[in-house]
Amino acid sequence: MKLLMIGDMGTTNTQALPAITEVVLNQDTDFIVHVGDFAYDMYEENGTRGDEFMRDIQTVSANTPYMVCHGNHESFYNFSHYTQRFRGQPSNTGTVWTSSGECPNNWYYSYNVGLIHFIALSTEIYFDFPYMIEEQYNWLIKDLMIANMNRTQAPWVIVYMHRDLYCSASSTHCTSEADRLIYGVNVNGSMKYGLEDVFYNFGVDFIWTGHVHNYERTWDVYHNMTTKTTTDMPAPTYINNGDAGNREGHAGFTQNQPTWSAYRTNCYSYSKIDVYNATHIHFRQIVSDNEGSPCNNGDILDDIVFIQHNHGPYSDNYGDISQINHATNINGITYDAYMENSMTPKIAKQDIEDTKYIPYISNNKDDYIGVEPMYL
């Protein structure tokens, strides 16, 4: 099985679209996963910006399934433009309400394709709809329990969602926003509904995200601990792919590269994934850059085969990650073609809207009437 993964693609500076269109027309992929943020933004110009985006992807989506989750740029009118335009997703979680009425729930859902169990999650619930956090969290636990009973048929479990748990760009995206997803929200003095422990405890193999406008792949990582391996990983691998191209430009790396970060680059690019069998997945990150940058269009930047012989809960298969010998002589790679060629990329300014959130009060929707957003 072959698939492509992109994130954060607009209607202008749409760098990845020509390349993925060529791949689709050459019948070299089975489907596409887009991990949120479309058009920039769908609601603009009375929704005609969203119309333009849907026309842009028509050749692709008419020839291969186009699977999605929503991001922060879809939040206007309670995600109604996203929810209505992508009603065809395989919802198995009931309905949601937007400004345009009741729709099938394409905010979070799951499905199987070949050897993979896919789970699309809404990170935006943690920021805009806190009364839905417990509902999604409980559904996720139940879904993963069922998935783990079926690891013989679908051994790989992949979650895709918009915002990141692990990234190293210079913004709140990789600090306070990430912490809200890792640890959850404060409920009566204790943190609940965090996602990192769930992914680890149920043996999720990969978490695919966007939001940050660059590419970054982690090693296996749990609570910031890593063994730096791509064979029989004792923890999940996180892959951020938010640089398909949009009007905002790139996100810079100003943090020192963390020990858990294996590869990162600010070239416009997309992911090509080949699922060979129950134990081997081949992952490549390919440049798709047509703006005259120093990144060479078509170059394969990151090329790795992941091997996993023991799918399922990591602690059951590998024990406590803190007790496993950690590699100390392997360094992560940062490829900044702009810096190497003394060029200045267009750097995305962090939008203050990205840092807004509704504080958690309860699971009762009525308790949020009149509540104003806060800032991280």
C-alpha positions as CSV (number, residue, x, y, z in Angstrom):
1,M,0.0,0.0,0.0
2,K,1.2,3.5,-0.9
3,L,0.1,6.8,0.5
4,L,1.0,10.5,0.7
5,M,0.8,12.8,3.7
6,I,0.7,16.6,3.6
7,G,-0.3,19.4,6.0
8,D,-1.0,23.1,6.0
9,M,-1.7,23.8,2.3
10,G,-3.3,26.9,1.1
11,T,-4.5,28.3,-2.2
12,T,-1.4,30.5,-2.7
13,N,2.2,29.3,-2.5
14,T,0.8,25.8,-2.9
15,Q,4.1,24.1,-3.3
16,A,3.2,20.4,-2.8
17,L,0.2,20.3,-5.1
18,P,2.0,19.9,-8.4
19,A,4.1,17.0,-7.1
20,I,1.3,15.1,-5.4
21,T,-0.9,15.6,-8.5
22,E,1.8,14.0,-10.6
23,V,2.1,11.1,-8.2
24,V,-1.7,10.5,-8.2
25,L,-2.0,10.7,-12.0
26,N,0.8,8.2,-12.3
27,Q,-1.2,5.9,-10.1
28,D,1.6,5.7,-7.6
29,T,-0.4,6.2,-4.4
30,D,-3.6,4.7,-2.9
31,F,-4.7,7.7,-1.0
32,I,-3.7,11.0,0.6
33,V,-3.9,12.2,4.2
34,H,-4.0,16.0,4.8
35,V,-3.5,16.7,8.5
36,G,-5.4,20.0,8.7
37,D,-5.3,23.7,7.7
38,F,-6.8,24.1,4.2
39,A,-7.0,27.1,1.8
40,Y,-6.0,29.8,4.3
41,D,-8.8,30.1,5.0
42,M,-11.9,28.4,3.8
43,Y,-14.4,31.0,5.2
44,E,-12.6,34.0,3.6
45,E,-14.2,36.0,0.8
46,N,-17.6,34.6,1.7
47,G,-16.4,31.1,1.3
48,T,-15.0,31.5,-2.2
49,R,-11.5,30.9,-0.9
50,G,-12.7,27.4,0.2
51,D,-14.3,26.9,-3.3
52,E,-11.0,27.8,-4.9
53,F,-9.1,25.2,-2.7
54,M,-11.6,22.5,-3.5
55,R,-11.1,23.2,-7.2
56,D,-7.3,23.1,-6.7
57,I,-7.4,19.6,-5.3
58,Q,-10.2,18.3,-7.6
59,T,-7.8,16.4,-9.9
60,V,-6.2,14.7,-6.9
61,S,-9.4,14.0,-4.9
62,A,-11.2,12.7,-8.0
63,N,-8.6,10.0,-8.5
64,T,-7.7,8.9,-5.0
65,P,-9.3,9.2,-1.5
66,Y,-8.5,12.5,0.2
67,M,-8.5,11.9,4.0
68,V,-8.5,14.8,6.4
69,C,-8.7,16.2,9.9
70,H,-9.3,19.8,10.8
71,G,-6.9,22.4,12.1
72,N,-7.0,25.8,13.8
73,H,-7.5,27.6,10.4
74,E,-10.8,25.8,10.1
75,S,-12.2,27.1,13.4
76,F,-14.4,30.0,11.9
77,Y,-18.1,29.4,12.2
78,N,-17.5,26.4,14.4
79,F,-15.6,24.5,11.7
80,S,-18.7,24.6,9.4
81,H,-16.7,25.1,6.2
82,Y,-14.5,22.1,6.9
83,T,-17.3,20.0,8.2
84,Q,-19.6,20.5,5.3
85,R,-17.0,20.3,2.5
86,F,-15.5,17.0,3.8
87,R,-18.8,15.3,4.7
88,G,-17.6,12.2,2.8
89,Q,-15.1,11.1,5.5
90,P,-16.0,7.7,7.0
91,S,-17.5,9.0,10.2
92,N,-18.2,6.4,12.9
93,T,-18.7,8.8,15.8
94,G,-22.2,10.2,15.4
95,T,-22.8,13.9,14.6
96,V,-21.5,17.3,15.5
97,W,-23.1,20.7,15.4
98,T,-21.6,23.7,13.5
99,S,-23.0,27.1,12.6
100,S,-24.6,25.5,9.5
101,G,-26.3,22.8,11.5
102,E,-25.9,19.1,12.3
103,C,-23.4,17.1,10.3
104,P,-21.7,13.7,10.4
105,N,-18.7,13.8,12.8
106,N,-15.6,14.2,10.7
107,W,-13.8,15.8,13.6
108,Y,-12.6,12.5,15.0
109,Y,-13.2,9.0,13.5
110,S,-11.4,5.8,12.6
111,Y,-11.1,3.3,9.8
112,N,-9.0,0.5,8.5
113,V,-7.1,0.4,5.2
114,G,-5.0,-2.7,4.5
115,L,-2.6,-3.3,7.3
116,I,-3.3,0.1,9.1
117,H,-5.8,1.2,11.6
118,F,-6.1,5.0,11.1
119,I,-7.5,7.3,13.8
120,A,-8.2,11.0,12.9
121,L,-8.3,13.1,16.0
122,S,-9.4,16.7,16.7
123,T,-6.7,18.6,18.6
124,E,-8.9,21.7,18.2
125,I,-11.4,20.3,20.7
126,Y,-8.8,20.9,23.4
127,F,-8.8,24.6,22.5
128,D,-12.2,25.5,21.2
129,F,-14.7,22.9,22.5
130,P,-13.4,21.7,25.9
131,Y,-16.8,20.2,26.8
132,M,-16.1,17.6,24.1
133,I,-12.6,16.6,25.4
134,E,-13.8,13.8,27.6
135,E,-16.2,12.5,24.9
136,Q,-13.4,12.2,22.3
137,Y,-10.9,10.9,24.9
138,N,-13.3,8.1,26.0
139,W,-14.0,7.2,22.4
140,L,-10.3,7.1,21.7
141,I,-9.6,4.7,24.5
142,K,-12.4,2.4,23.4
143,D,-11.3,2.5,19.7
144,L,-7.7,1.7,20.7
145,M,-8.9,-1.2,22.8
146,I,-10.7,-2.7,19.8
147,A,-7.8,-2.0,17.5
148,N,-5.4,-3.8,19.8
149,M,-7.6,-6.9,19.6
150,N,-7.1,-6.8,15.8
151,R,-3.4,-6.2,15.5
152,T,-3.0,-9.4,13.5
153,Q,-5.2,-8.0,10.7
154,A,-4.2,-4.3,11.1
155,P,-0.8,-4.4,13.0
156,W,0.0,-0.7,12.4
157,V,-1.9,1.9,14.3
158,I,-1.5,5.5,13.0
159,V,-3.1,8.6,14.5
160,Y,-3.2,11.8,12.5
161,M,-4.3,15.2,13.9
162,H,-3.3,18.8,13.4
163,R,-1.4,20.1,16.4
164,D,1.9,18.7,17.7
165,L,3.0,17.0,20.9
166,Y,6.6,17.0,19.9
167,C,8.2,19.8,17.8
168,S,11.1,22.2,18.2
169,A,10.1,25.4,16.4
170,S,10.2,28.8,18.0
171,S,6.6,29.4,19.1
172,T,4.0,28.4,21.7
173,H,3.0,25.7,19.2
174,C,5.9,23.6,20.6
175,T,5.5,24.6,24.3
176,S,2.3,25.6,26.0
177,E,0.1,24.3,23.1
178,A,1.9,21.0,23.0
179,D,1.7,20.7,26.8
180,R,-2.1,21.0,26.7
181,L,-2.2,17.9,24.4
182,I,0.4,16.0,26.3
183,Y,-0.9,16.5,29.8
184,G,-4.6,17.4,29.2
185,V,-6.6,19.9,31.2
186,N,-6.9,20.7,34.9
187,V,-10.0,19.0,36.4
188,N,-10.4,19.6,40.1
189,G,-6.7,20.1,40.7
190,S,-5.4,17.2,38.6
191,M,-4.5,16.9,34.9
192,K,-6.8,14.7,32.9
193,Y,-7.3,13.6,29.2
194,G,-3.7,13.9,28.1
195,L,-2.8,12.1,24.9
196,E,0.8,11.0,25.3
197,D,0.1,8.3,27.8
198,V,-2.7,7.0,25.7
199,F,-0.6,6.7,22.6
200,Y,2.2,4.9,24.6
201,N,-0.1,2.6,26.6
202,F,-2.0,1.4,23.6
203,G,1.0,1.0,21.3
204,V,0.3,3.7,18.6
205,D,3.1,3.4,16.1
206,F,3.0,6.8,14.5
207,I,1.4,10.2,15.2
208,W,1.2,12.4,12.1
209,T,0.7,16.2,12.6
210,G,1.0,19.6,10.9
211,H,0.5,23.1,12.3
212,V,4.2,24.0,12.5
213,H,5.4,25.0,9.0
214,N,8.3,22.7,8.7
215,Y,9.1,19.0,8.7
216,E,10.4,17.2,11.8
217,R,10.6,13.5,12.6
218,T,11.3,12.3,16.1
219,W,12.9,9.1,17.2
220,D,10.8,6.8,19.4
221,V,9.9,9.1,22.3
222,Y,7.9,9.0,25.6
223,H,8.1,11.6,28.3
224,N,11.1,13.1,26.4
225,M,13.0,9.9,26.7
226,T,14.3,8.1,23.5
227,T,16.4,5.2,22.6
228,K,17.0,6.7,19.1
229,T,16.0,3.6,17.1
230,T,13.9,2.9,14.1
231,T,13.8,-0.8,14.7
232,D,11.5,-2.3,17.2
233,M,10.8,1.1,18.6
234,P,9.8,1.0,22.3
235,A,7.7,4.2,22.0
236,P,5.7,6.1,19.4
237,T,7.3,8.1,16.6
238,Y,6.0,11.6,15.9
239,I,6.2,13.1,12.4
240,N,5.3,16.8,11.8
241,N,4.6,17.7,8.2
242,G,3.3,21.2,8.0
243,D,5.1,22.6,5.0
244,A,3.1,21.8,1.9
245,G,3.0,25.6,1.2
246,N,0.7,28.5,2.1
247,R,0.8,32.3,2.4
248,E,2.4,32.3,5.8
249,G,5.8,30.7,4.9
250,H,8.1,28.6,7.0
251,A,8.5,28.1,10.7
252,G,12.1,28.6,11.9
253,F,14.1,26.4,14.2
254,T,15.6,28.5,16.9
255,Q,15.7,25.9,19.6
256,N,18.7,23.6,19.9
257,Q,17.7,20.3,18.4
258,P,16.3,18.1,21.2
259,T,17.7,14.7,21.8
260,W,14.4,13.1,20.6
261,S,14.5,15.0,17.2
262,A,15.9,12.8,14.5
263,Y,15.5,15.0,11.4
264,R,14.2,18.5,10.7
265,T,14.1,20.8,7.7
266,N,12.4,24.0,6.5
267,C,12.1,23.0,2.8
268,Y,8.6,22.7,1.4
269,S,8.0,19.0,1.1
270,Y,5.5,16.1,1.3
271,S,5.7,12.6,2.7
272,K,5.6,9.4,0.7
273,I,4.9,6.2,2.6
274,D,5.1,2.6,1.4
275,V,3.6,0.0,3.7
276,Y,5.5,-3.2,2.7
277,N,4.1,-5.6,5.2
278,A,3.2,-6.1,8.9
279,T,6.8,-5.2,10.0
280,H,8.2,-2.7,7.5
281,I,7.2,0.8,6.5
282,H,9.3,3.0,4.2
283,F,9.0,6.7,4.8
284,R,10.5,9.4,2.6
285,Q,10.2,13.2,2.8
286,I,10.5,14.8,-0.7
287,V,11.1,18.4,-1.6
288,S,8.3,20.1,-3.6
289,D,9.6,23.7,-3.9
290,N,8.9,25.8,-6.9
291,E,9.7,29.3,-5.5
292,G,13.4,29.4,-6.4
293,S,14.6,28.4,-3.0
294,P,17.9,26.5,-2.4
295,C,15.9,23.3,-1.8
296,N,16.2,21.1,-4.9
297,N,12.8,20.1,-6.1
298,G,12.4,16.3,-6.0
299,D,15.2,15.7,-3.6
300,I,14.6,13.0,-1.0
301,L,15.6,14.6,2.3
302,D,14.7,12.0,4.9
303,D,14.6,8.3,3.9
304,I,14.0,5.7,6.6
305,V,12.6,2.2,6.9
306,F,10.8,1.6,10.2
307,I,10.8,-2.0,11.4
308,Q,8.4,-3.2,14.2
309,H,8.1,-6.8,15.1
310,N,6.1,-6.3,18.3
311,H,3.0,-4.3,17.7
312,G,0.9,-3.4,20.8
313,P,1.3,-1.7,24.2
314,Y,5.0,-0.7,24.5
315,S,5.4,-1.5,28.2
316,D,4.2,-5.1,27.6
317,N,6.6,-5.6,24.7
318,Y,9.7,-3.7,25.8
319,G,9.3,-2.8,29.4
320,D,10.0,0.7,30.9
321,I,11.7,2.9,28.3
322,S,13.7,4.5,31.1
323,Q,15.4,1.2,31.7
324,I,16.4,0.6,28.1
325,N,19.9,1.4,27.0
326,H,19.8,4.7,25.1
327,A,22.0,5.5,22.1
328,T,24.3,8.4,22.9
329,N,26.4,8.5,19.8
330,I,23.6,9.4,17.3
331,N,22.9,13.0,16.6
332,G,19.8,14.4,14.9
333,I,20.0,16.2,11.6
334,T,18.9,19.8,10.9
335,Y,18.9,20.6,7.2
336,D,18.5,24.4,6.7
337,A,19.2,24.9,3.0
338,Y,18.5,28.6,3.3
339,M,21.2,29.1,6.0
340,E,23.7,27.0,4.0
341,N,23.2,29.2,1.0
342,S,23.1,32.5,2.9
343,M,19.4,33.1,2.0
344,T,16.5,34.3,4.1
345,P,13.3,32.3,4.0
346,K,9.9,33.7,4.5
347,I,9.2,33.0,8.1
348,A,5.6,32.6,9.4
349,K,4.7,35.0,12.1
350,Q,2.8,33.2,14.8
351,D,-0.8,34.3,14.6
352,I,-2.1,35.3,18.0
353,E,-5.3,33.5,17.2
354,D,-3.3,30.2,17.4
355,T,-2.7,30.8,21.1
356,K,-6.4,31.3,22.1
357,Y,-8.2,28.7,24.1
358,I,-11.4,28.2,26.0
359,P,-10.6,27.2,29.6
360,Y,-12.0,23.8,30.7
361,I,-14.9,24.2,33.1
362,S,-17.0,21.0,32.7
363,N,-18.4,18.6,30.2
364,N,-21.6,20.5,30.1
365,K,-21.9,22.8,27.0
366,D,-24.3,25.2,28.8
367,D,-21.6,26.0,31.3
368,Y,-19.6,27.8,28.6
369,I,-22.2,30.4,27.7
370,G,-20.5,33.8,27.9
371,V,-17.0,32.4,28.6
372,E,-14.3,34.4,26.9
373,P,-11.2,32.9,25.3
374,M,-7.9,33.1,27.2
375,Y,-4.3,33.1,25.8
376,L,-1.6,30.5,26.4
